[in-house]
Amino acid sequence: MFVKRSHRGGGRSHYPKYAGRGLRAGQGGRRQKIFDPSRFINTVATDDISELPYTATHTFNDFSLSEQMLKNIQLRGFTTPTPIQDQAIPKILSGQDVIGISNTGTGKTAAFLIPLIERLSLSPNNKVLIIAPTRELADQTNQEFRIFAQGYNLHSAFCIGGVSIHGQIDSLRFNPQCVIGTPGRLMDLEQRRHLKLSAFSTIVLDEVDRMLDMGFIHDITYIVSRLPQPRHSLFFSATLPDEVRRISETFLKNPVNITLQSARTAQQINQDIIKVNGRNKEKVLEELLNTNGFTKVLVFGGSKWQLNRLERNLISHGFRVAAIHGNKSQAHRTSVLRQFKTNRLQALIATDIASRGLDIDDVTHVINYDLPQTYEDYIHRIGRTGRANKTGIALTFVD
């Protein structure tokens, strides 16, 4: 039977089948071909102990928001601003450029949507362009926009690849105040002359580090070059690598830097290693999924063909699972995410497409079926659990 153990602990694994195959301590590196977290799990938490919890200096009422926005915030279930919301909202309301760096799952989306919608309600002729690296994150942002924009007569156009462009062209004809999309589709619409980038007074780049990892640097540079000056520019990310810093210096004007993230993992995520030692990994995964408590599991794998095979085999053994990756249609990816969020699936099998920005409640376990490429990838993967002050468990298969 599975027993929770904090990642501060060392020694033996608490999985009976893997007794004696415990953790190894050591220093973790960056940008290795394959990142093995077993070398640092016992050490990452030692520095966390000295960190004090953040206490918000504002309430939502302190931001001089409209009654409608306060109502929408309450409808969304927010009571107290998260740290990134606490610091970013007043700066964005005042029109300042912002670089917001905060760990995944800390409320970055609301941190820019709340003040931008408030500003749009006062100046509806302004337009906001929000760019996200993945279709799933763009979809989530669009859904959040609809919640926070209720009662304002503000509209968004949702523009992503993988689906018909014609409905998106139609939505742009209604001149929405906000356009939310992925870089490739936005460039396509602009080059077809259905999207006039010079009309946008505000741009938001969300998960900038991920966009660079995915090779969108030239698309982003082109899009930003077509925007007017002066403009209101916001960068949000979970990390701030040198390349992102250089880009921000080019695109932003006297930005306010809000850095609340730490490269360390969250204390509420209990981490452990599963030493496979030559066993069939699919069988090991099946044993875990049959263990009490593994009710909402996110499994990260590497190659798309492997995930397809894993999905088929698990379904054939009676598990409620589904896979998403870049080769799946957008309709399929959207449907699978909805099923996982509403607990109709026990496990979601995914590439790193699901490691950034997605807000999925109550994920009990993250399993690294295949090792991540980098330390940052590991942090983003396991950040899908242990959210909203709940305890989560992250397990990594190693040979």
KEKE-3310 file (N, C-alpha, C; in steps of 0.2 Angstrom, whole numbers, plus 5000, padded with zeros to 4 digits):
npx = (5004:5002:5012:5012:5026:5037:5047:5058:5063:5074:5082:5074:5063:5045:5038:5033:5036:5048:5057:5072:5077:5081:5082:5095:5107:5113:5119:5109:5109:5108:5101:5105:5106:5097:5088:5090:5081:5084:5096:5095:5084:5084:5090:5084:5075:5080:5084:5072:5065:5068:5061:5049:5031:5022:5013:4999:4998:4987:4969:4957:4947:4955:4961:4953:4944:4930:4913:4907:4918:4923:4913:4914:4926:4923:4914:4923:4929:4939:4947:4957:4971:4984:5002:5008:4997:4994:5005:5006:4994:4990:5001:4999:4986:4989:4995:5009:5023:5026:5036:5033:5037:5034:5031:5023:5005:5002:4993:4995:4988:4975:4981:4985:4973:4963:4966:4968:4955:4948:4953:4950:4936:4935:4940:4935:4939:4952:4963:4968:4981:4984:4996:5000:5010:5004:4990:4981:4984:4981:4967:4963:4966:4957:4945:4945:4945:4932:4925:4930:4926:4912:4897:4902:4901:4912:4922:4930:4942:4946:4960:4968:4979:4976:4962:4948:4951:4942:4930:4937:4941:4929:4925:4934:4930:4920:4927:4933:4938:4948:4961:4965:4978:4989:5006:5009:4996:4991:5001:4998:4984:4987:4995:4986:4979:4968:4970:4974:4988:4993:4983:4982:4984:4990:5000:5001:5013:5013:5020:5033:5046:5043:5038:5050:5057:5050:5053:5048:5053:5056:5044:5037:5045:5043:5029:5028:5035:5026:5017:5010:5019:5018:5016:5008:5016:5017:5025:5025:5030:5037:5050:5066:5076:5092:5090:5076:5077:5085:5076:5065:5071:5072:5059:5051:5047:5055:5051:5042:5049:5044:5047:5044:5045:5054:5067:5066:5057:5039:5035:5024:5024:5027:5041:5047:5057:5055:5063:5066:5074:5075:5063:5047:5041:5028:5020:5024:5018:5005:5003:5004:4993:4983:4984:4978:4972:4978:4970:4968:4979:4993:5003:5019:5027:5039:5040:5028:5023:5026:5017:5005:5005:5006:4994:4984:4987:4985:4971:4966:4968:4958:4959:4954:4960:4968:4977:4987:4995:5006:5002:4989:4972:4965:4952:4951:4961:4956:4944:4949:4956:4945:4938:4947:4948:4936:4935:4932:4942:4955:4968:4979:4989:5003:5014:5026:5018:5008:5013:5014:5006:4993:4978:4973:4962:4966:4975:4981:4993:5009:5017:5033:5035:5044:5061:5063:5069:5076:5080:5071:5060:5057:5052:5041:5033:5030:5024:5011:5004:5000:4994:4986:4988:4987:4992:5003:5009:5024:5031:5045:5051:5066:5080)
npy = (4994:5011:5024:5040:5051:5064:5074:5079:5069:5055:5040:5024:5019:5020:5011:4995:4985:4990:4991:4995:5001:5015:5033:5044:5055:5071:5084:5093:5096:5108:5109:5097:5082:5072:5074:5069:5068:5061:5063:5075:5076:5073:5085:5097:5103:5108:5121:5127:5128:5139:5149:5161:5161:5170:5185:5193:5211:5218:5218:5212:5222:5233:5237:5246:5242:5239:5236:5226:5219:5214:5206:5196:5191:5185:5176:5168:5162:5167:5174:5180:5189:5181:5180:5185:5191:5201:5209:5212:5217:5231:5238:5235:5240:5254:5256:5252:5244:5227:5214:5198:5186:5170:5155:5141:5139:5149:5159:5168:5171:5177:5188:5196:5197:5202:5216:5221:5219:5227:5239:5239:5240:5253:5260:5255:5256:5252:5239:5222:5210:5193:5181:5164:5150:5137:5128:5123:5131:5144:5142:5140:5152:5160:5155:5159:5173:5175:5173:5183:5194:5195:5203:5215:5218:5215:5207:5192:5185:5169:5162:5149:5136:5120:5119:5124:5139:5148:5151:5158:5169:5175:5178:5188:5198:5205:5214:5211:5216:5209:5198:5181:5170:5158:5159:5155:5154:5167:5174:5169:5174:5187:5189:5185:5196:5198:5201:5215:5220:5232:5238:5235:5240:5235:5221:5204:5193:5176:5164:5165:5159:5146:5148:5152:5140:5132:5137:5149:5161:5169:5171:5178:5190:5195:5198:5207:5217:5223:5229:5244:5259:5271:5257:5245:5233:5217:5204:5187:5173:5158:5156:5165:5165:5169:5173:5177:5188:5196:5198:5205:5217:5223:5224:5229:5244:5252:5242:5236:5224:5209:5197:5182:5169:5153:5143:5131:5117:5116:5115:5107:5097:5080:5071:5057:5043:5030:5015:5006:4996:4987:4981:4980:4995:4998:4989:4992:5005:5001:4994:5004:5013:5004:5006:5012:5028:5034:5043:5053:5056:5062:5058:5059:5057:5054:5051:5053:5041:5032:5036:5034:5020:5016:5022:5014:5001:5002:5005:4993:4985:4989:5002:5019:5030:5043:5050:5065:5074:5083:5078:5074:5079:5095:5096:5083:5084:5095:5089:5078:5084:5091:5079:5074:5085:5084:5073:5061:5053:5043:5044:5055:5055:5062:5072:5085:5095:5097:5102:5115:5129:5124:5124:5112:5105:5097:5086:5071:5064:5066:5057:5054:5046:5045:5052:5070:5083:5094:5102:5113:5108:5097:5104:5111:5100:5093:5103:5102:5096:5097:5109:5125:5125:5112:5095:5086:5072:5067:5056:5048:5038:5028:5020)
npz = (5000:4996:5004:5010:5009:5014:5003:5010:5018:5019:5014:5014:5000:5001:4994:4994:4984:4979:4988:4996:4985:4985:4987:4979:4984:4979:4967:4956:4939:4925:4908:4904:4893:4897:4911:4927:4941:4953:4958:4966:4974:4987:4992:4988:4996:5008:5008:5007:5019:5026:5020:5022:5023:5010:5013:5008:5004:5000:4998:4986:4986:4988:4977:4970:4960:4949:4954:4947:4943:4955:4959:4949:4952:4964:4960:4953:4963:4970:4985:4992:4985:4976:4978:4966:4960:4969:4968:4955:4949:4954:4947:4933:4932:4933:4921:4919:4911:4914:4920:4925:4936:4941:4950:4942:4942:4951:4949:4938:4926:4930:4936:4926:4918:4926:4929:4915:4909:4917:4913:4900:4901:4904:4893:4880:4867:4866:4863:4866:4865:4868:4869:4869:4872:4869:4863:4873:4884:4879:4877:4890:4895:4887:4892:4905:4903:4899:4911:4919:4912:4912:4911:4906:4892:4884:4872:4866:4854:4849:4844:4837:4831:4822:4821:4811:4802:4798:4806:4816:4808:4806:4819:4821:4813:4820:4828:4841:4858:4864:4859:4859:4857:4848:4843:4829:4822:4824:4817:4804:4802:4802:4791:4781:4782:4790:4803:4811:4817:4821:4828:4841:4857:4869:4873:4879:4883:4887:4898:4893:4893:4889:4876:4870:4871:4863:4850:4845:4844:4833:4827:4838:4838:4826:4827:4838:4832:4823:4831:4838:4844:4857:4868:4879:4888:4893:4901:4906:4915:4921:4923:4921:4910:4902:4888:4888:4896:4888:4878:4884:4887:4875:4871:4881:4890:4903:4913:4927:4938:4944:4954:4960:4960:4964:4960:4967:4972:4976:4993:4997:4988:4988:4984:4975:4970:4959:4957:4943:4938:4927:4926:4917:4912:4910:4917:4930:4931:4929:4941:4950:4947:4951:4964:4980:4981:4970:4961:4952:4940:4932:4919:4912:4897:4884:4869:4856:4849:4858:4869:4863:4862:4875:4880:4873:4878:4892:4892:4886:4897:4906:4912:4914:4904:4894:4880:4876:4864:4852:4840:4841:4837:4839:4843:4850:4860:4867:4872:4879:4890:4896:4900:4909:4919:4924:4931:4924:4919:4925:4923:4914:4900:4894:4884:4886:4883:4892:4903:4906:4914:4913:4922:4932:4944:4959:4956:4960:4959:4950:4937:4931:4918:4908:4909:4912:4901:4906:4921:4923:4916:4924:4935:4931:4927:4939:4945:4942:4952:4969:4971:4975:4989:4993:4996:4985:4975:4968:4957:4950:4937:4936:4929)
capx = (5000:5006:5012:5015:5032:5039:5053:5063:5065:5079:5082:5071:5057:5039:5034:5036:5039:5054:5061:5079:5079:5079:5085:5102:5108:5118:5118:5106:5112:5103:5102:5108:5102:5092:5088:5089:5080:5085:5102:5094:5077:5085:5093:5081:5070:5084:5084:5065:5063:5069:5057:5043:5025:5020:5007:4997:4997:4981:4963:4954:4944:4960:4963:4948:4940:4923:4908:4906:4924:4923:4908:4917:4932:4920:4912:4929:4931:4945:4945:4963:4976:4990:5007:5009:4991:4995:5010:5005:4987:4991:5005:4995:4980:4992:4998:5016:5025:5028:5039:5030:5040:5031:5030:5017:5000:5001:4988:4997:4983:4971:4985:4985:4967:4959:4967:4967:4948:4946:4955:4946:4929:4935:4942:4933:4942:4958:4963:4973:4983:4987:4999:5002:5014:5001:4983:4978:4985:4977:4960:4962:4966:4951:4939:4946:4943:4925:4923:4931:4923:4905:4894:4906:4900:4918:4922:4937:4942:4951:4964:4974:4980:4973:4955:4947:4953:4936:4927:4941:4941:4922:4925:4938:4926:4916:4931:4933:4943:4954:4962:4970:4980:4996:5010:5008:4989:4991:5004:4994:4979:4990:4997:4980:4976:4962:4972:4978:4992:4994:4977:4983:4988:4992:5002:5003:5016:5012:5024:5038:5051:5041:5038:5057:5059:5046:5055:5043:5056:5056:5036:5036:5049:5039:5022:5029:5038:5021:5013:5012:5023:5020:5011:5008:5018:5017:5029:5024:5034:5039:5058:5069:5083:5095:5087:5070:5079:5087:5070:5062:5075:5071:5052:5047:5050:5055:5047:5042:5051:5040:5050:5041:5046:5060:5069:5065:5050:5035:5035:5018:5024:5031:5044:5050:5060:5054:5069:5063:5078:5074:5056:5043:5038:5020:5018:5025:5013:4998:5003:5003:4986:4979:4985:4973:4974:4980:4963:4969:4986:4996:5009:5022:5031:5043:5038:5021:5021:5026:5011:4999:5005:5004:4986:4980:4988:4981:4964:4965:4968:4952:4960:4951:4965:4968:4983:4987:5001:5005:4999:4982:4968:4963:4946:4953:4965:4951:4939:4952:4957:4939:4936:4952:4947:4929:4936:4930:4948:4959:4975:4980:4995:5004:5020:5027:5012:5003:5017:5015:5001:4986:4975:4969:4962:4966:4979:4984:5000:5012:5022:5038:5036:5051:5064:5062:5075:5080:5078:5065:5055:5055:5049:5035:5029:5028:5020:5004:5001:5002:4992:4981:4989:4985:4998:5003:5015:5028:5036:5049:5054:5073:5082)
capy = (5000:5017:5028:5047:5053:5071:5074:5080:5063:5051:5033:5019:5020:5017:5006:4988:4981:4993:4992:4995:5005:5021:5039:5045:5062:5074:5090:5093:5101:5111:5108:5090:5079:5070:5076:5064:5071:5057:5066:5081:5076:5074:5091:5103:5105:5110:5129:5129:5128:5146:5154:5163:5162:5177:5188:5199:5217:5220:5214:5214:5229:5239:5239:5251:5238:5240:5231:5220:5214:5211:5201:5191:5188:5181:5170:5163:5158:5170:5178:5184:5189:5177:5185:5188:5196:5206:5214:5214:5220:5238:5240:5235:5245:5260:5256:5251:5238:5222:5207:5194:5179:5167:5148:5138:5138:5154:5164:5173:5172:5182:5193:5201:5198:5206:5223:5222:5219:5233:5245:5239:5243:5261:5262:5249:5256:5249:5231:5218:5204:5189:5176:5159:5145:5131:5129:5122:5137:5149:5140:5141:5160:5162:5153:5164:5180:5175:5173:5190:5199:5195:5210:5221:5219:5214:5200:5190:5180:5164:5160:5144:5131:5114:5119:5128:5146:5152:5153:5163:5175:5178:5181:5195:5203:5208:5218:5210:5220:5205:5192:5177:5164:5155:5163:5153:5156:5174:5176:5167:5178:5194:5188:5185:5203:5197:5203:5221:5220:5239:5241:5233:5245:5231:5214:5200:5186:5172:5158:5167:5154:5140:5150:5151:5133:5129:5139:5154:5168:5174:5173:5183:5196:5198:5200:5213:5223:5226:5233:5252:5262:5267:5252:5243:5227:5212:5197:5183:5167:5154:5157:5171:5163:5175:5175:5180:5194:5200:5200:5209:5223:5226:5225:5233:5251:5253:5238:5234:5217:5206:5190:5179:5162:5150:5137:5126:5114:5117:5111:5103:5091:5075:5068:5050:5039:5022:5012:5001:4990:4982:4979:4983:5001:4998:4985:4996:5010:4998:4993:5011:5015:5000:5007:5016:5035:5036:5044:5058:5055:5065:5054:5062:5053:5057:5051:5052:5035:5028:5037:5030:5013:5016:5023:5008:4995:5003:5005:4986:4982:4992:5009:5025:5034:5045:5053:5071:5077:5087:5075:5073:5084:5100:5093:5078:5087:5099:5084:5074:5089:5092:5073:5074:5090:5083:5066:5055:5049:5042:5046:5059:5053:5068:5075:5091:5100:5098:5104:5123:5134:5122:5124:5106:5104:5090:5081:5068:5061:5067:5052:5055:5039:5046:5058:5076:5085:5099:5104:5117:5104:5093:5108:5112:5094:5091:5108:5101:5093:5101:5116:5128:5123:5105:5091:5082:5067:5067:5050:5048:5031:5028:5013)
capz = (5000:4996:5010:5008:5012:5012:5000:5015:5021:5014:5015:5010:4997:5004:4990:4996:4978:4977:4995:4995:4979:4987:4983:4979:4984:4974:4964:4950:4934:4920:4901:4902:4888:4901:4918:4932:4948:4959:4961:4970:4977:4995:4994:4986:5001:5014:5008:5007:5026:5029:5017:5025:5018:5008:5016:5003:5006:4997:4997:4980:4987:4989:4970:4966:4955:4949:4958:4942:4943:4962:4958:4945:4956:4969:4956:4951:4969:4973:4991:4993:4980:4977:4978:4959:4959:4974:4966:4948:4948:4954:4942:4927:4932:4932:4914:4918:4908:4919:4919:4931:4936:4947:4949:4939:4947:4956:4947:4934:4921:4933:4938:4920:4915:4930:4928:4908:4908:4921:4909:4894:4902:4904:4887:4876:4860:4866:4861:4870:4861:4872:4866:4874:4868:4868:4862:4879:4888:4876:4878:4897:4896:4885:4897:4911:4901:4899:4918:4922:4908:4912:4913:4903:4885:4881:4869:4864:4848:4851:4837:4838:4825:4823:4820:4805:4803:4795:4812:4819:4804:4807:4825:4821:4810:4825:4831:4848:4862:4866:4854:4862:4852:4848:4838:4822:4819:4824:4811:4798:4801:4800:4784:4777:4783:4794:4810:4811:4824:4823:4832:4848:4862:4874:4872:4884:4882:4893:4897:4888:4892:4885:4869:4867:4871:4857:4844:4843:4845:4827:4827:4843:4836:4820:4830:4842:4828:4820:4836:4838:4849:4863:4869:4885:4886:4899:4900:4912:4914:4927:4924:4917:4907:4899:4882:4889:4899:4883:4874:4888:4887:4869:4869:4886:4892:4910:4916:4934:4938:4950:4954:4966:4959:4966:4956:4971:4971:4982:4999:4997:4984:4990:4978:4976:4964:4958:4953:4939:4938:4922:4925:4912:4915:4909:4922:4936:4930:4931:4948:4954:4946:4955:4971:4983:4981:4963:4958:4947:4939:4926:4917:4907:4893:4879:4862:4854:4847:4865:4873:4860:4864:4882:4880:4870:4882:4898:4890:4886:4904:4910:4915:4911:4902:4887:4879:4872:4862:4847:4834:4842:4834:4844:4846:4854:4866:4872:4875:4884:4895:4899:4904:4915:4924:4927:4934:4920:4917:4931:4921:4908:4898:4890:4883:4890:4881:4898:4909:4908:4914:4914:4929:4933:4951:4963:4953:4966:4957:4944:4936:4926:4915:4905:4912:4908:4897:4910:4928:4923:4914:4929:4940:4928:4927:4945:4948:4940:4958:4975:4970:4980:4996:4994:4995:4979:4975:4961:4956:4944:4935:4934:4928)
cpx = (5004:5006:5015:5022:5035:5046:5059:5067:5070:5077:5078:5064:5051:5035:5037:5039:5046:5058:5068:5082:5078:5082:5092:5102:5113:5116:5115:5109:5106:5106:5106:5103:5096:5093:5086:5088:5082:5092:5101:5088:5079:5088:5089:5077:5074:5083:5077:5062:5063:5065:5050:5037:5024:5013:5005:4996:4991:4975:4961:4950:4949:4962:4958:4945:4933:4919:4907:4912:4925:4918:4911:4922:4929:4917:4917:4931:4937:4943:4951:4968:4982:4996:5008:5003:4992:5000:5009:4999:4988:4995:5002:4990:4983:4995:5005:5017:5028:5031:5037:5033:5038:5030:5023:5012:4999:4997:4990:4992:4978:4975:4985:4978:4962:4960:4966:4959:4945:4947:4951:4939:4929:4937:4941:4936:4949:4958:4969:4974:4987:4990:5002:5005:5010:4993:4979:4978:4981:4969:4958:4961:4959:4945:4939:4944:4936:4922:4924:4928:4915:4902:4897:4904:4907:4919:4929:4936:4948:4954:4970:4974:4976:4966:4954:4948:4947:4932:4931:4941:4934:4922:4929:4934:4921:4920:4931:4939:4949:4954:4967:4971:4987:4999:5008:5001:4989:4995:5001:4988:4981:4992:4992:4976:4969:4963:4976:4982:4993:4988:4977:4987:4992:4994:5004:5007:5016:5016:5030:5044:5049:5040:5045:5059:5056:5048:5051:5047:5056:5048:5035:5039:5045:5032:5023:5031:5032:5016:5015:5016:5019:5014:5012:5010:5019:5020:5027:5027:5035:5046:5060:5076:5085:5092:5080:5072:5081:5081:5066:5065:5073:5064:5048:5051:5049:5051:5048:5044:5048:5043:5048:5043:5053:5061:5068:5058:5046:5035:5030:5018:5029:5034:5047:5053:5057:5059:5066:5067:5077:5067:5052:5039:5030:5017:5018:5020:5006:4998:5001:4996:4981:4980:4980:4976:4976:4973:4963:4976:4988:5002:5012:5027:5035:5040:5031:5019:5021:5019:5005:4999:5003:4996:4982:4981:4984:4974:4962:4964:4963:4953:4957:4957:4964:4975:4982:4994:5000:5002:4991:4978:4966:4957:4947:4956:4960:4946:4942:4953:4950:4937:4941:4950:4940:4929:4933:4936:4952:4966:4975:4987:4997:5012:5021:5022:5008:5007:5017:5008:4994:4984:4970:4968:4963:4969:4983:4992:5002:5017:5026:5039:5043:5054:5063:5069:5079:5077:5071:5059:5052:5050:5042:5030:5026:5023:5012:5000:5003:5000:4986:4981:4988:4992:4997:5009:5018:5032:5039:5052:5061:5075:5087)
cpy = (5006:5021:5035:5048:5060:5070:5076:5074:5059:5044:5029:5022:5017:5014:4999:4984:4984:4994:4991:4998:5012:5027:5040:5053:5065:5081:5089:5098:5104:5109:5102:5087:5076:5072:5071:5067:5067:5059:5072:5081:5077:5081:5097:5106:5109:5118:5131:5131:5135:5151:5155:5163:5169:5179:5194:5205:5221:5215:5216:5221:5234:5241:5244:5248:5240:5235:5225:5216:5211:5205:5195:5187:5183:5175:5165:5160:5161:5174:5182:5184:5185:5182:5189:5193:5202:5212:5217:5219:5228:5241:5240:5240:5252:5261:5255:5244:5233:5216:5203:5187:5176:5159:5146:5137:5143:5160:5169:5175:5178:5188:5198:5202:5203:5214:5225:5223:5226:5239:5245:5242:5250:5264:5257:5250:5253:5242:5228:5212:5200:5183:5171:5154:5139:5132:5128:5128:5143:5148:5141:5148:5163:5161:5158:5171:5180:5176:5180:5195:5199:5201:5216:5223:5219:5207:5199:5185:5175:5161:5155:5139:5125:5113:5124:5136:5150:5155:5159:5170:5179:5181:5188:5200:5207:5213:5217:5214:5216:5199:5188:5171:5162:5158:5161:5155:5163:5177:5175:5172:5185:5194:5188:5192:5203:5200:5209:5222:5227:5242:5239:5238:5241:5224:5211:5194:5182:5166:5159:5162:5148:5142:5150:5144:5130:5132:5145:5161:5172:5176:5179:5190:5199:5201:5207:5219:5226:5229:5240:5253:5269:5262:5249:5235:5223:5206:5193:5176:5164:5155:5163:5169:5170:5178:5179:5187:5199:5203:5206:5216:5227:5228:5229:5239:5252:5249:5237:5226:5214:5199:5187:5171:5160:5144:5131:5123:5116:5112:5106:5097:5086:5071:5061:5047:5032:5019:5006:4995:4985:4980:4982:4989:5001:4994:4988:5001:5007:4996:4999:5013:5010:5001:5012:5023:5038:5037:5049:5059:5058:5061:5057:5057:5057:5057:5050:5045:5030:5029:5034:5023:5012:5017:5017:5002:4996:5003:4997:4982:4986:4999:5014:5030:5037:5049:5060:5072:5080:5084:5073:5080:5089:5098:5088:5080:5091:5094:5080:5078:5090:5085:5072:5079:5088:5075:5060:5051:5048:5045:5050:5057:5059:5069:5082:5097:5102:5100:5111:5126:5131:5121:5118:5105:5097:5084:5077:5066:5064:5061:5054:5048:5039:5052:5064:5078:5089:5099:5108:5113:5100:5098:5109:5106:5093:5097:5108:5098:5098:5108:5118:5125:5116:5101:5086:5077:5067:5061:5050:5041:5032:5021:5011)
cpz = (5000:5002:5008:5012:5010:5008:5004:5017:5016:5015:5011:5006:5001:4999:4991:4990:4977:4983:4993:4989:4980:4984:4984:4979:4980:4971:4957:4945:4929:4913:4900:4896:4891:4908:4923:4939:4954:4962:4965:4974:4985:4997:4992:4991:5007:5014:5009:5014:5029:5026:5021:5020:5016:5011:5011:5007:5004:4998:4989:4980:4987:4982:4966:4960:4955:4953:4953:4943:4950:4962:4954:4948:4961:4965:4954:4957:4972:4979:4992:4987:4981:4976:4971:4958:4963:4972:4959:4946:4948:4949:4935:4926:4930:4925:4913:4915:4914:4917:4926:4931:4942:4945:4946:4944:4952:4954:4943:4929:4924:4935:4932:4918:4919:4929:4920:4907:4911:4916:4903:4895:4903:4898:4882:4869:4860:4865:4864:4866:4867:4869:4871:4869:4866:4867:4868:4884:4885:4877:4885:4898:4893:4889:4903:4909:4901:4906:4920:4918:4908:4914:4910:4896:4882:4878:4867:4858:4850:4845:4838:4832:4827:4822:4814:4807:4801:4801:4815:4815:4805:4814:4825:4817:4814:4830:4839:4852:4864:4861:4858:4858:4853:4842:4831:4819:4819:4818:4804:4797:4799:4793:4779:4777:4786:4802:4809:4817:4826:4828:4839:4852:4868:4872:4878:4881:4888:4892:4892:4887:4888:4878:4866:4866:4864:4850:4841:4843:4839:4826:4832:4841:4831:4823:4833:4837:4824:4825:4836:4844:4851:4864:4876:4885:4893:4897:4907:4910:4921:4928:4920:4915:4903:4892:4883:4892:4893:4879:4877:4888:4881:4868:4875:4888:4900:4914:4923:4934:4945:4949:4961:4966:4962:4962:4960:4970:4977:4987:5000:4992:4986:4984:4980:4970:4964:4954:4950:4939:4933:4921:4919:4915:4915:4915:4929:4936:4932:4938:4952:4953:4949:4962:4974:4983:4974:4959:4952:4945:4932:4925:4911:4904:4888:4872:4861:4853:4854:4869:4870:4862:4871:4883:4878:4875:4889:4897:4890:4892:4909:4913:4911:4910:4895:4886:4875:4870:4855:4840:4835:4839:4840:4847:4851:4860:4870:4875:4880:4890:4899:4903:4910:4921:4928:4930:4931:4918:4924:4929:4914:4906:4893:4889:4887:4888:4887:4904:4911:4908:4915:4921:4930:4941:4953:4959:4959:4965:4950:4943:4930:4923:4912:4909:4908:4905:4902:4917:4928:4920:4919:4934:4937:4928:4934:4948:4946:4946:4963:4974:4975:4987:4998:4993:4989:4980:4968:4961:4950:4943:4933:4934:4934)
residu = (MET:PHE:VAL:LYS:ARG:SER:HIS:ARG:GLY:GLY:GLY:ARG:SER:HIS:TYR:PRO:LYS:TYR:ALA:GLY:ARG:GLY:LEU:ARG:ALA:GLY:GLN:GLY:GLY:ARG:ARG:GLN:LYS:ILE:PHE:ASP:PRO:SER:ARG:PHE:ILE:ASN:THR:VAL:ALA:THR:ASP:ASP:ILE:SER:GLU:LEU:PRO:TYR:THR:ALA:THR:HIS:THR:PHE:ASN:ASP:PHE:SER:LEU:SER:GLU:GLN:MET:LEU:LYS:ASN:ILE:GLN:LEU:ARG:GLY:PHE:THR:THR:PRO:THR:PRO:ILE:GLN:ASP:GLN:ALA:ILE:PRO:LYS:ILE:LEU:SER:GLY:GLN:ASP:VAL:ILE:GLY:ILE:SER:ASN:THR:GLY:THR:GLY:LYS:THR:ALA:ALA:PHE:LEU:ILE:PRO:LEU:ILE:GLU:ARG:LEU:SER:LEU:SER:PRO:ASN:ASN:LYS:VAL:LEU:ILE:ILE:ALA:PRO:THR:ARG:GLU:LEU:ALA:ASP:GLN:THR:ASN:GLN:GLU:PHE:ARG:ILE:PHE:ALA:GLN:GLY:TYR:ASN:LEU:HIS:SER:ALA:PHE:CYS:ILE:GLY:GLY:VAL:SER:ILE:HIS:GLY:GLN:ILE:ASP:SER:LEU:ARG:PHE:ASN:PRO:GLN:CYS:VAL:ILE:GLY:THR:PRO:GLY:ARG:LEU:MET:ASP:LEU:GLU:GLN:ARG:ARG:HIS:LEU:LYS:LEU:SER:ALA:PHE:SER:THR:ILE:VAL:LEU:ASP:GLU:VAL:ASP:ARG:MET:LEU:ASP:MET:GLY:PHE:ILE:HIS:ASP:ILE:THR:TYR:ILE:VAL:SER:ARG:LEU:PRO:GLN:PRO:ARG:HIS:SER:LEU:PHE:PHE:SER:ALA:THR:LEU:PRO:ASP:GLU:VAL:ARG:ARG:ILE:SER:GLU:THR:PHE:LEU:LYS:ASN:PRO:VAL:ASN:ILE:THR:LEU:GLN:SER:ALA:ARG:THR:ALA:GLN:GLN:ILE:ASN:GLN:ASP:ILE:ILE:LYS:VAL:ASN:GLY:ARG:ASN:LYS:GLU:LYS:VAL:LEU:GLU:GLU:LEU:LEU:ASN:THR:ASN:GLY:PHE:THR:LYS:VAL:LEU:VAL:PHE:GLY:GLY:SER:LYS:TRP:GLN:LEU:ASN:ARG:LEU:GLU:ARG:ASN:LEU:ILE:SER:HIS:GLY:PHE:ARG:VAL:ALA:ALA:ILE:HIS:GLY:ASN:LYS:SER:GLN:ALA:HIS:ARG:THR:SER:VAL:LEU:ARG:GLN:PHE:LYS:THR:ASN:ARG:LEU:GLN:ALA:LEU:ILE:ALA:THR:ASP:ILE:ALA:SER:ARG:GLY:LEU:ASP:ILE:ASP:ASP:VAL:THR:HIS:VAL:ILE:ASN:TYR:ASP:LEU:PRO:GLN:THR:TYR:GLU:ASP:TYR:ILE:HIS:ARG:ILE:GLY:ARG:THR:GLY:ARG:ALA:ASN:LYS:THR:GLY:ILE:ALA:LEU:THR:PHE:VAL:ASP)
# end
